[in-house]
Amino acid sequence: MKEILADVERWFDEGQTVALATVVDVIGSGPREPGAVMAVSQKGEVAGSVSGGCVEGAVVEESLIVLESGIPRLVSFGYSDDEAFEVGLTCGGTIRLFVEPLTW
């Protein structure tokens, strides 16, 4: 979390809204442990990582939806999911992320 704070603070200083995606569960093999975070600005800028790169693009899309709606979401990406396979989660497990608007 400390690694993303400077970017998040800069985005807030610029007047942007920010979403925070947090790994809340890993079933089987996963690229990152629970607690890993990724922040996404309303412009689609990214700080941090929730998957080491394999589903980050999809997480940006989910984050922008959350920023637009203001409603947090629980999303999952797993090997058996067609969408997750498309975005590259081939490690054989499933990750669950909680994506929420971040208030400063």
C-alpha positions as CSV (number, residue, x, y, z in Angstrom):
1,M,0.0,0.0,0.0
2,K,2.8,2.4,0.8
3,E,4.1,2.1,-2.7
4,I,1.0,3.6,-4.2
5,L,0.4,6.5,-1.8
6,A,2.4,9.1,-3.7
7,D,0.5,8.5,-6.9
8,V,-2.9,8.4,-5.1
9,E,-2.1,11.7,-3.3
10,R,-1.1,13.3,-6.7
11,W,-4.3,12.2,-8.3
12,F,-6.4,13.6,-5.5
13,D,-4.4,16.9,-5.6
14,E,-5.3,17.0,-9.4
15,G,-9.0,16.6,-8.4
16,Q,-9.3,13.1,-9.8
17,T,-11.4,10.3,-8.3
18,V,-9.6,7.1,-7.5
19,A,-10.6,3.4,-7.2
20,L,-8.8,0.9,-5.0
21,A,-8.8,-2.8,-6.0
22,T,-7.7,-5.2,-3.2
23,V,-7.0,-8.9,-3.5
24,V,-9.4,-10.4,-0.8
25,D,-9.1,-14.1,-1.6
26,V,-6.9,-16.5,-3.6
27,I,-8.2,-20.0,-4.4
28,G,-5.5,-22.3,-5.6
29,S,-2.5,-20.8,-7.3
30,G,-2.5,-17.0,-7.6
31,P,0.0,-14.4,-8.7
32,R,-0.4,-12.1,-5.6
33,E,-1.5,-12.7,-2.0
34,P,-4.5,-11.2,-0.3
35,G,-3.9,-7.6,0.6
36,A,-2.2,-6.7,-2.7
37,V,-3.6,-3.5,-4.0
38,M,-3.9,-1.5,-7.2
39,A,-5.2,2.1,-7.4
40,V,-6.7,3.4,-10.6
41,S,-7.3,7.1,-11.4
42,Q,-10.4,8.3,-13.3
43,K,-8.0,8.8,-16.2
44,G,-7.0,5.1,-16.1
45,E,-3.6,5.6,-14.6
46,V,-2.4,2.7,-12.5
47,A,-0.3,2.3,-9.3
48,G,0.4,-1.0,-7.7
49,S,-0.5,-4.5,-8.9
50,V,-3.0,-7.2,-8.0
51,S,-1.8,-9.9,-10.4
52,G,1.7,-9.1,-11.6
53,G,0.2,-8.0,-14.9
54,C,-2.0,-10.8,-16.0
55,V,-5.4,-9.2,-15.3
56,E,-4.5,-5.6,-14.7
57,G,-6.3,-4.4,-17.9
58,A,-9.6,-6.0,-16.8
59,V,-9.1,-4.5,-13.3
60,V,-8.8,-1.0,-14.8
61,E,-12.1,-1.5,-16.6
62,E,-13.8,-2.7,-13.4
63,S,-12.3,0.2,-11.5
64,L,-13.6,2.7,-14.0
65,I,-17.1,1.2,-13.8
66,V,-16.9,1.6,-10.0
67,L,-15.8,5.2,-10.3
68,E,-18.7,5.9,-12.6
69,S,-21.3,4.2,-10.5
70,G,-19.9,4.9,-7.1
71,I,-20.9,1.3,-6.1
72,P,-18.2,-1.1,-4.9
73,R,-17.9,-4.5,-6.6
74,L,-16.5,-7.9,-5.8
75,V,-15.0,-9.4,-8.9
76,S,-13.3,-12.8,-9.6
77,F,-10.9,-13.9,-12.2
78,G,-10.1,-17.6,-12.6
79,Y,-8.5,-20.1,-14.9
80,S,-11.8,-21.6,-15.9
81,D,-13.4,-18.2,-16.7
82,D,-13.2,-17.4,-20.4
83,E,-12.6,-13.7,-19.7
84,A,-9.8,-14.4,-17.2
85,F,-8.1,-16.7,-19.6
86,E,-8.3,-14.0,-22.3
87,V,-6.6,-11.5,-20.0
88,G,-4.0,-13.9,-19.0
89,L,-4.7,-15.5,-15.7
90,T,-3.3,-18.9,-16.5
91,C,-1.8,-19.8,-13.1
92,G,-4.6,-22.3,-12.4
93,G,-6.2,-20.4,-9.5
94,T,-8.9,-17.8,-8.9
95,I,-8.4,-14.4,-7.4
96,R,-11.2,-12.3,-5.9
97,L,-10.9,-8.5,-5.8
98,F,-12.9,-5.9,-3.9
99,V,-13.0,-2.7,-6.0
100,E,-14.2,0.4,-4.3
101,P,-14.1,4.2,-4.7
102,L,-11.3,5.6,-2.5
103,T,-12.0,8.5,-0.3
104,W,-9.2,10.6,1.0
